[in-house]
Amino acid sequence: MTSYVRVTPDQLPAGQTALLLFVHEGELCAGVLKHGLDGSLERLVPDNPSPSDLILGICRMMADMPPDADLFVVLEPLAYWPEPFPLLHRL
């Protein structure tokens, strides 16, 4: 079963991708943070972020993951993990 693990950008292992939560115009939105093998961090967010990106982003990320893999989550300032979601663990 997938675990949701909160990490800071510098804790994200090289070569891994994290769900990136951020606030845009007062709404919680989602994107992706990729940590390249060369140490670079790439922030990928939609051109027009919307709250519906959150569930779609989680589904897209989980579609390519083994069932027992951890889903890394990065929270930008003001972002939060929604209370009804599964428990968010810390690394």
All heavy atoms as an XYZ file, in Angstrom:
702
protein
N       0.838     -1.175      0.000
C       0.000      0.000      0.000
C       0.894      1.252      0.000
O       1.878      1.323      0.720
C      -0.897     -0.009      1.238
C      -1.812      1.156      1.328
S      -2.878      0.924      2.768
C      -3.953      2.282      2.526
N       0.550      2.207     -0.794
C       1.334      3.430     -0.913
C       1.302      4.229      0.383
O       0.259      4.383      1.006
C       0.782      4.298     -2.059
O       0.896      3.581     -3.272
C       1.522      5.604     -2.172
N       2.465      4.732      0.768
C       2.565      5.669      1.886
C       2.834      7.047      1.304
O       3.531      7.190      0.300
C       3.720      5.300      2.809
O       3.445      4.115      3.492
N       2.286      8.055      1.930
C       2.506      9.440      1.535
C       3.545     10.008      2.483
O       3.342     10.008      3.697
C       1.198     10.228      1.598
C       0.151      9.638      0.677
C      -0.697      8.613      1.100
C       0.040     10.087     -0.627
C      -1.638      8.065      0.244
C      -0.906      9.543     -1.492
C      -1.737      8.534     -1.052
O      -2.654      7.991     -1.898
N       4.656     10.476      1.925
C       5.792     10.883      2.748
C       6.153     12.333      2.435
O       6.503     12.663      1.290
C       7.015      9.974      2.497
C       8.185     10.403      3.359
C       6.658      8.516      2.765
N       6.085     13.170      3.457
C       6.448     14.572      3.289
C       7.965     14.716      3.312
O       8.633     14.193      4.207
C       5.828     15.417      4.396
C       6.158     16.885      4.233
C       5.518     17.725      5.291
N       5.884     19.121      5.098
C       5.451     20.098      5.844
N       4.613     19.849      6.833
N       5.833     21.329      5.597
N       8.479     15.414      2.320
C       9.911     15.683      2.238
C      10.109     17.157      1.883
O       9.218     17.797      1.337
C      10.621     14.797      1.189
C      10.560     13.336      1.568
C      10.062     15.020     -0.204
N      11.278     17.656      2.197
C      11.677     18.966      1.710
C      12.366     18.733      0.367
O      12.799     17.606      0.077
C      12.633     19.657      2.694
O      13.795     18.851      2.840
C      11.972     19.870      4.054
N      12.489     19.761     -0.456
C      13.145     19.543     -1.748
C      14.530     18.913     -1.630
O      14.888     18.050     -2.438
C      13.213     20.951     -2.348
C      12.020     21.639     -1.775
C      11.934     21.117     -0.354
N      15.303     19.311     -0.617
C      16.650     18.746     -0.480
C      16.642     17.305      0.030
O      17.645     16.607     -0.079
C      17.535     19.639      0.396
C      16.994     19.816      1.788
O      15.782     20.074      1.940
O      17.781     19.712      2.745
N      15.526     16.822      0.567
C      15.420     15.433      1.016
C      14.967     14.491     -0.101
O      15.070     13.283      0.036
C      14.421     15.310      2.173
C      14.867     15.939      3.459
C      13.765     15.892      4.509
O      12.589     16.146      4.217
N      14.137     15.564      5.738
N      14.443     15.058     -1.187
C      13.965     14.233     -2.291
C      15.162     13.531     -2.935
O      16.101     14.181     -3.378
C      13.236     15.115     -3.313
C      12.571     14.408     -4.480
C      11.490     13.439     -3.999
C      11.978     15.435     -5.440
N      15.161     12.197     -2.974
C      16.303     11.480     -3.553
C      16.503     11.824     -5.026
O      15.535     12.047     -5.764
C      15.922     10.003     -3.383
C      14.905      9.984     -2.290
C      14.152     11.273     -2.419
N      17.753     11.870     -5.447
C      18.083     12.136     -6.847
C      17.391     11.110     -7.743
O      17.324      9.930     -7.409
C      19.589     12.099     -7.047
N      16.850     11.583     -8.842
C      16.150     10.708     -9.770
C      14.687     10.484     -9.427
O      13.976      9.805    -10.159
N      14.221     11.056     -8.315
C      12.847     10.852     -7.868
C      11.981     12.072     -8.193
O      12.471     13.164     -8.457
C      12.806     10.597     -6.361
C      13.456      9.306     -5.940
C      12.671      8.100     -6.411
O      11.455      8.044     -6.289
N      13.379      7.120     -6.956
N      10.678     11.854     -8.120
C       9.683     12.883     -8.381
C       8.768     12.972     -7.172
O       8.459     11.963     -6.548
C       8.857     12.504     -9.629
O       9.756     12.353    -10.733
C       7.838     13.540     -9.973
N       8.327     14.187     -6.863
C       7.409     14.395     -5.732
C       6.181     15.162     -6.197
O       6.256     15.980     -7.127
C       8.107     15.174     -4.624
N       5.089     14.900     -5.547
C       3.896     15.718     -5.702
C       4.199     17.055     -5.036
O       4.653     17.093     -3.896
C       2.699     15.040     -5.022
C       1.390     15.813     -5.050
C       0.836     15.860     -6.477
C       0.384     15.155     -4.115
N       3.995     18.133     -5.738
C       4.279     19.471     -5.224
C       2.962     20.176     -4.965
O       2.153     20.357     -5.882
C       5.096     20.259     -6.262
C       5.400     21.707     -5.933
C       6.362     21.790     -4.750
C       5.973     22.411     -7.152
N       2.710     20.535     -3.706
C       1.498     21.267     -3.364
C       1.852     22.722     -3.124
O       2.834     23.035     -2.446
C       0.838     20.675     -2.118
C       0.390     19.213     -2.240
C      -0.354     18.794     -0.977
C      -0.473     18.992     -3.459
N       1.054     23.612     -3.693
C       1.282     25.047     -3.558
C      -0.056     25.764     -3.579
O      -1.082     25.198     -3.970
C       2.202     25.557     -4.680
C       1.640     25.379     -6.065
C       0.990     26.419     -6.705
C       1.764     24.169     -6.733
C       0.462     26.252     -7.983
C       1.251     23.998     -8.008
C       0.602     25.042     -8.639
N      -0.060     27.002     -3.140
C      -1.284     27.811     -3.133
C      -1.181     28.826     -4.261
O      -0.193     29.538     -4.393
C      -1.473     28.501     -1.771
C      -2.654     29.448     -1.809
C      -1.661     27.457     -0.681
N      -2.234     28.849     -5.084
C      -2.327     29.790     -6.201
C      -3.666     30.496     -6.109
O      -4.712     29.845     -6.095
C      -2.196     29.040     -7.528
C      -2.377     29.890     -8.738
N      -1.417     30.768     -9.170
C      -3.426     30.020     -9.592
C      -1.854     31.392    -10.251
N      -3.079     30.954    -10.521
N      -3.631     31.809     -6.001
C      -4.849     32.610     -5.876
C      -5.753     32.083     -4.758
O      -6.973     31.985     -4.909
C      -5.583     32.685     -7.211
C      -4.784     33.399     -8.285
C      -5.497     33.505     -9.625
O      -6.611     32.949     -9.777
O      -4.929     34.143    -10.517
N      -5.134     31.715     -3.643
C      -5.879     31.265     -2.472
C      -6.369     29.834     -2.511
O      -7.037     29.387     -1.589
N      -6.052     29.081     -3.565
C      -6.516     27.708     -3.710
C      -5.336     26.747     -3.690
O      -4.269     27.037     -4.240
C      -7.262     27.532     -5.040
C      -8.483     28.387     -5.187
C      -9.686     27.863     -4.419
O      -9.676     26.683     -3.981
O     -10.629     28.621     -4.258
N      -5.544     25.582     -3.083
C      -4.520     24.533     -3.059
C      -4.445     23.883     -4.437
O      -5.452     23.452     -4.986
C      -4.859     23.482     -2.006
C      -3.826     22.384     -1.806
C      -2.519     22.955     -1.271
C      -4.367     21.321     -0.855
N      -3.251     23.848     -5.000
C      -3.035     23.282     -6.337
C      -1.855     22.318     -6.281
O      -1.140     22.255     -5.288
C      -2.756     24.397     -7.338
S      -4.116     25.571     -7.515
N      -1.662     21.593     -7.382
C      -0.598     20.599     -7.403
C       0.207     20.664     -8.689
O      -0.301     21.038     -9.747
C      -1.187     19.195     -7.246
N       1.444     20.275     -8.552
C       2.358     20.131     -9.668
C       3.318     19.014     -9.335
O       3.015     18.140     -8.513
N       4.494     19.074     -9.927
C       5.496     18.035     -9.732
C       6.838     18.702     -9.479
O       7.154     19.732    -10.072
C       5.583     17.137    -10.998
C       6.748     16.176    -10.919
C       4.285     16.381    -11.194
N       7.613     18.104     -8.593
C       8.991     18.522     -8.376
C       9.875     17.338     -8.738
O       9.721     16.252     -8.170
C       9.221     18.935     -6.922
C      10.602     19.493     -6.621
C      10.800     20.841     -7.318
C      10.811     19.644     -5.133
N      10.763     17.534     -9.709
C      11.674     16.468    -10.150
C      13.077     16.790     -9.674
O      13.550     17.908     -9.829
C      11.681     16.358    -11.672
C      10.410     15.810    -12.245
C      10.539     15.599    -13.737
C       9.283     14.963    -14.286
N       9.428     14.638    -15.712
N      13.729     15.781     -9.089
C      15.112     15.927     -8.654
C      15.973     15.147     -9.635
O      15.955     13.921     -9.652
C      15.281     15.390     -7.236
C      16.595     15.727     -6.620
N      16.879     15.449     -5.319
C      17.699     16.337     -7.109
C      18.104     15.855     -5.038
N      18.614     16.397     -6.122
N      16.697     15.877    -10.455
C      17.525     15.249    -11.477
C      18.723     14.530    -10.879
O      19.159     14.826     -9.760
N      19.263     13.605    -11.636
C      20.449     12.869    -11.190
C      21.653     13.795    -11.032
O      22.582     13.479    -10.296
C      20.764     11.737    -12.169
C      19.720     10.621    -12.224
C      20.061      9.624    -13.324
C      19.595      9.923    -10.881
N      21.617     14.942    -11.710
C      22.701     15.920    -11.603
C      22.512     16.871    -10.417
O      23.272     17.805    -10.236
C      22.813     16.728    -12.900
C      21.558     17.539    -13.196
O      20.557     17.435    -12.452
O      21.568     18.287    -14.196
N      21.460     16.636     -9.614
C      21.197     17.461     -8.443
C      20.247     18.615     -8.690
O      19.868     19.321     -7.757
N      19.841     18.817     -9.934
C      18.934     19.924    -10.243
C      17.516     19.619     -9.749
O      17.109     18.465     -9.659
C      18.906     20.169    -11.750
O      18.366     19.037    -12.425
N      16.785     20.671     -9.425
C      15.378     20.557     -9.044
C      14.555     21.279    -10.097
O      14.822     22.440    -10.413
C      15.123     21.174     -7.674
C      15.709     20.416     -6.487
C      15.564     21.232     -5.216
C      15.036     19.066     -6.324
N      13.555     20.584    -10.632
C      12.704     21.169    -11.663
C      11.270     21.218    -11.144
O      10.683     20.197    -10.810
C      12.783     20.335    -12.943
C      12.031     20.912    -14.095
C      12.172     20.086    -15.372
O      12.712     18.968    -15.313
O      11.723     20.574    -16.414
N      10.717     22.425    -11.070
C       9.343     22.649    -10.605
C       8.444     22.706    -11.837
O       8.580     23.602    -12.663
C       9.287     23.960     -9.830
C       7.972     24.275     -9.203
C       8.074     25.628     -8.472
N       6.882     25.950     -7.745
C       5.846     26.619     -8.241
N       5.873     27.048     -9.489
N       4.788     26.873     -7.490
N       7.528     21.757    -11.942
C       6.610     21.681    -13.079
C       5.188     21.921    -12.580
O       4.658     21.111    -11.811
C       6.700     20.314    -13.752
C       8.101     19.888    -14.212
C       8.119     18.423    -14.612
C       8.553     20.763    -15.362
N       4.605     23.021    -13.001
C       3.237     23.344    -12.595
C       2.429     23.703    -13.837
O       2.985     24.172    -14.839
C       3.191     24.498    -11.567
C       3.901     24.105    -10.289
C       3.775     25.770    -12.134
N       1.113     23.501    -13.792
C       0.277     23.839    -14.942
C       0.312     25.345    -15.232
O       0.522     26.158    -14.331
C      -1.132     23.420    -14.505
C      -0.942     22.518    -13.339
C       0.355     22.902    -12.707
N       0.082     25.704    -16.487
C       0.020     27.117    -16.863
C      -1.094     27.839    -16.125
O      -0.952     29.000    -15.744
C      -0.190     27.268    -18.373
C       1.034     26.854    -19.166
O       2.160     26.923    -18.624
O       0.860     26.457    -20.335
N      -2.211     27.162    -15.946
C      -3.360     27.726    -15.222
C      -3.723     26.788    -14.080
O      -4.645     25.974    -14.202
C      -4.559     27.894    -16.170
C      -4.267     28.863    -17.284
O      -3.875     29.994    -17.041
N      -4.418     28.413    -18.522
N      -3.005     26.873    -12.957
C      -3.256     25.941    -11.853
C      -4.691     26.021    -11.342
O      -5.286     27.101    -11.326
C      -2.287     26.409    -10.766
C      -1.290     27.275    -11.446
C      -1.980     27.855    -12.631
N      -5.213     24.877    -10.947
C      -6.548     24.840    -10.355
C      -6.587     23.728     -9.309
O      -5.796     22.782     -9.362
C      -7.601     24.623    -11.441
O      -8.024     23.311    -11.523
N      -7.516     23.831     -8.360
C      -7.612     22.805     -7.313
C      -7.848     21.391     -7.861
O      -7.444     20.416     -7.245
C      -8.796     23.264     -6.462
C      -8.857     24.742     -6.672
C      -8.418     24.952     -8.101
N      -8.456     21.268     -9.037
C      -8.700     19.932     -9.597
C      -7.396     19.232     -9.980
O      -7.366     18.014    -10.126
C      -9.629     20.022    -10.813
O      -9.008     20.756    -11.848
N      -6.313     19.988    -10.111
C      -5.009     19.391    -10.426
C      -4.521     18.468     -9.316
O      -3.724     17.576     -9.576
C      -3.948     20.468    -10.644
C      -4.264     21.389    -11.804
O      -4.955     20.945    -12.740
O      -3.821     22.551    -11.760
N      -4.988     18.682     -8.106
C      -4.507     17.907     -6.966
C      -4.817     16.422     -7.131
O      -3.911     15.589     -7.114
C      -5.115     18.454     -5.672
C      -4.719     17.771     -4.385
C      -3.208     17.771     -4.202
C      -5.389     18.447     -3.209
N      -6.070     16.069     -7.291
C      -6.449     14.658     -7.416
C      -5.890     14.068     -8.705
O      -5.361     12.954     -8.721
C      -7.983     14.488     -7.361
C      -8.521     14.997     -6.024
C      -8.385     13.040     -7.607
C      -7.985     14.291     -4.807
N      -5.972     14.818     -9.794
C      -5.435     14.325    -11.064
C      -3.930     14.092    -10.971
O      -3.414     13.104    -11.504
C      -5.743     15.318    -12.189
C      -7.210     15.480    -12.553
C      -7.380     16.604    -13.566
C      -7.779     14.186    -13.094
N      -3.230     14.991    -10.293
C      -1.785     14.843    -10.123
C      -1.427     13.598     -9.335
O      -0.504     12.860     -9.705
N      -2.141     13.348     -8.259
C      -1.895     12.146     -7.453
C      -2.159     10.894     -8.288
O      -1.361      9.952     -8.297
C      -2.757     12.151     -6.169
C      -2.280     13.248     -5.226
C      -2.699     10.792     -5.480
C      -3.186     13.463     -4.025
N      -3.267     10.878     -9.018
C      -3.608      9.706     -9.837
C      -2.557      9.452    -10.911
O      -2.159      8.310    -11.134
C      -4.981      9.891    -10.477
S      -6.334      9.843     -9.293
N      -2.087     10.512    -11.575
C      -1.071     10.353    -12.616
C       0.225      9.799    -12.037
O       0.853      8.924    -12.623
C      -0.804     11.696    -13.298
C      -1.761     11.975    -14.414
C      -1.328     13.213    -15.205
N      -2.510     14.032    -15.357
C      -2.649     15.269    -14.923
N      -1.667     15.889    -14.334
N      -3.775     15.911    -15.088
N       0.620     10.322    -10.887
C       1.867      9.852    -10.282
C       1.751      8.400     -9.837
O       2.664      7.612    -10.029
C       2.253     10.745     -9.104
C       2.718     12.118     -9.554
S       3.337     13.097     -8.204
C       4.898     12.279     -7.916
N       0.624      8.049     -9.229
C       0.460      6.688     -8.709
C       0.310      5.664     -9.824
O       0.643      4.499     -9.624
C      -0.725      6.637     -7.750
C      -0.448      7.385     -6.462
S      -1.806      7.302     -5.295
C      -1.678      5.614     -4.773
N      -0.145      6.081    -10.991
C      -0.334      5.149    -12.106
C       0.980      4.503    -12.527
O       0.995      3.368    -13.004
C      -0.968      5.867    -13.290
N       2.089      5.210    -12.328
C       3.395      4.696    -12.737
C       4.207      4.108    -11.586
O       5.383      3.795    -11.764
C       4.208      5.822    -13.392
C       3.565      6.310    -14.673
O       2.930      5.496    -15.359
O       3.697      7.507    -14.977
N       3.590      3.979    -10.428
C       4.316      3.508     -9.241
C       3.928      2.076     -8.882
O       2.780      1.687     -9.072
C       3.978      4.404     -8.033
C       4.444      5.829     -8.168
S       3.831      6.893     -6.818
C       4.236      5.946     -5.367
N       4.877      1.322     -8.319
C       4.497      0.017     -7.757
C       3.546      0.240     -6.569
O       3.592      1.289     -5.930
C       5.818     -0.572     -7.270
C       6.906      0.310     -7.778
C       6.291      1.596     -8.208
N       2.698     -0.725     -6.256
C       1.691     -0.536     -5.208
C       2.276     -0.242     -3.819
O       1.606      0.366     -2.991
C       0.913     -1.850     -5.179
C       1.400     -2.668     -6.306
C       2.590     -2.016     -6.905
N       3.497     -0.658     -3.544
C       4.066     -0.466     -2.210
C       5.067      0.694     -2.152
O       5.749      0.887     -1.155
C       4.725     -1.752     -1.724
C       5.841     -2.209     -2.650
O       5.915     -1.720     -3.796
O       6.627     -3.067     -2.229
N       5.139      1.499     -3.201
C       6.099      2.611     -3.240
C       5.592      3.797     -2.432
O       4.394      3.966     -2.217
C       6.343      3.037     -4.681
N       6.519      4.622     -1.985
C       6.171      5.853     -1.287
C       5.907      6.956     -2.302
O       6.624      7.080     -3.292
C       7.316      6.314     -0.375
C       7.516      5.389      0.813
O       6.560      4.716      1.216
O       8.647      5.355      1.337
N       4.889      7.750     -2.042
C       4.629      8.942     -2.840
C       5.180     10.115     -2.047
O       4.699     10.421     -0.958
C       3.139      9.129     -3.101
C       2.777     10.387     -3.892
C       3.158     10.197     -5.356
C       1.306     10.695     -3.797
N       6.229     10.732     -2.575
C       6.832     11.874     -1.904
C       5.980     13.111     -2.138
O       5.441     13.312     -3.231
C       8.256     12.105     -2.409
C       9.200     10.991     -2.079
C       9.742     10.196     -3.062
C       9.548     10.738     -0.759
C      10.612      9.164     -2.766
C      10.418      9.704     -0.436
C      10.945      8.916     -1.440
N       5.874     13.944     -1.098
C       5.067     15.159     -1.156
C       5.902     16.327     -0.645
O       6.481     16.253      0.440
C       3.793     15.025     -0.283
C       2.968     16.306     -0.323
C       2.956     13.828     -0.727
N       5.963     17.400     -1.430
C       6.630     18.632     -1.024
C       5.560     19.700     -0.857
O       4.740     19.915     -1.765
C       7.673     19.082     -2.074
C       8.225     20.457     -1.724
C       8.798     18.065     -2.178
N       5.544     20.342      0.303
C       4.593     21.426      0.573
C       5.322     22.759      0.490
O       6.259     23.007      1.251
C       3.976     21.281      1.968
C       3.209     20.000      2.260
C       2.707     20.008      3.699
C       2.054     19.825      1.304
N       4.895     23.611     -0.433
C       5.456     24.953     -0.498
C       4.803     25.802      0.600
O       3.796     25.398      1.187
C       5.214     25.562     -1.887
C       6.089     24.933     -2.948
C       6.117     25.716     -4.244
O       5.248     26.579     -4.478
O       7.023     25.444     -5.046
N       5.375     26.988      0.891
C       4.779     27.851      1.914
C       3.281     28.073      1.648
O       2.870     28.257      0.502
C       5.572     29.153      1.783
C       6.908     28.711      1.264
C       6.599     27.572      0.313
N       2.507     28.011      2.711
C       1.040     28.153      2.735
C       0.295     26.915      2.259
O      -0.906     26.804      2.435
C       0.571     29.373      1.934
C       1.144     30.722      2.342
C       0.624     31.811      1.421
C       0.834     31.053      3.784
N       0.984     25.965      1.638
C       0.319     24.730      1.197
C       0.110     23.809      2.397
O       0.790     23.922      3.415
C       1.155     24.030      0.134
N      -0.841     22.907      2.269
C      -1.188     21.984      3.353
C      -1.649     20.664      2.761
O      -1.992     20.564      1.587
C      -2.294     22.587      4.232
C      -3.539     22.927      3.447
C      -4.570     22.008      3.317
C      -3.664     24.150      2.793
C      -5.698     22.299      2.575
C      -4.785     24.449      2.051
C      -5.801     23.520      1.944
O      -6.915     23.805      1.195
N      -1.639     19.647      3.585
C      -2.132     18.322      3.218
C      -3.582     18.259      3.669
O      -3.868     18.383      4.866
C      -1.287     17.258      3.890
C      -1.582     15.852      3.479
C      -2.128     14.879      4.249
C      -1.329     15.251      2.202
N      -2.233     13.705      3.538
C      -1.745     13.911      2.273
C      -0.804     15.720      0.999
C      -1.639     13.039      1.197
C      -0.700     14.844     -0.060
C      -1.122     13.520      0.045
N      -4.549     18.069      2.765
C      -5.959     18.068      3.152
C      -6.275     17.020      4.226
O      -5.813     15.884      4.145
C      -6.688     17.763      1.841
C      -5.744     18.240      0.776
C      -4.372     17.932      1.313
N      -7.042     17.424      5.197
C      -7.369     16.562      6.338
C      -8.011     15.232      5.942
O      -7.695     14.200      6.532
C      -8.272     17.320      7.315
C      -8.375     16.646      8.658
C      -9.108     17.525      9.652
O      -8.739     18.695      9.812
O     -10.064     17.013     10.257
N      -8.913     15.183      4.945
C      -9.526     13.894      4.596
C      -8.585     12.919      3.890
O      -8.909     11.755      3.728
C     -10.672     14.265      3.650
C     -10.738     15.731      3.575
C      -9.534     16.295      4.241
N      -7.419     13.385      3.458
C      -6.474     12.523      2.762
C      -5.819     11.553      3.744
O      -5.809     11.772      4.944
C      -5.384     13.366      2.088
C      -5.806     13.991      0.787
C      -7.127     14.257      0.489
C      -4.862     14.339     -0.149
C      -7.505     14.849     -0.701
C      -5.219     14.935     -1.348
C      -6.543     15.182     -1.628
N      -5.213     10.468      3.219
C      -4.494      9.527      4.108
C      -3.379     10.242      4.877
O      -2.914     11.309      4.466
C      -3.910      8.504      3.132
C      -4.733      8.610      1.907
C      -5.179     10.039      1.825
N      -2.948      9.625      5.939
C      -1.910     10.190      6.800
C      -0.646     10.520      6.008
O      -0.195      9.723      5.187
C      -1.582      9.196      7.910
C      -0.574      9.641      8.945
C      -1.080     10.860      9.723
C      -0.283      8.509      9.919
N      -0.108     11.706      6.248
C       1.126     12.140      5.607
C       2.257     11.929      6.598
O       2.310     12.569      7.647
C       1.028     13.607      5.198
C       2.228     14.201      4.472
C       2.477     13.476      3.146
C       2.025     15.694      4.226
N       3.154     11.018      6.278
C       4.302     10.707      7.156
C       5.441     11.648      6.851
O       5.514     12.253      5.794
C       4.760      9.261      6.918
C       3.691      8.252      7.157
N       3.382      7.754      8.398
C       2.842      7.646      6.292
C       2.393      6.886      8.293
N       2.039      6.807      7.025
N       6.376     11.742      7.767
C       7.607     12.514      7.543
C       8.747     11.542      7.289
O       8.775     10.455      7.835
C       7.937     13.385      8.750
C       6.951     14.523      8.912
C       7.450     15.494      9.964
N       6.525     16.589     10.104
C       6.670     17.758      9.504
N       7.697     17.985      8.730
N       5.785     18.711      9.681
N       9.678     11.970      6.463
C      10.834     11.143      6.140
C      11.725     10.995      7.347
O      11.911     11.810      8.162
C      11.607     11.754      4.967
C      12.754     10.936      4.414
C      12.294      9.581      3.901
C      13.427     11.692      3.294
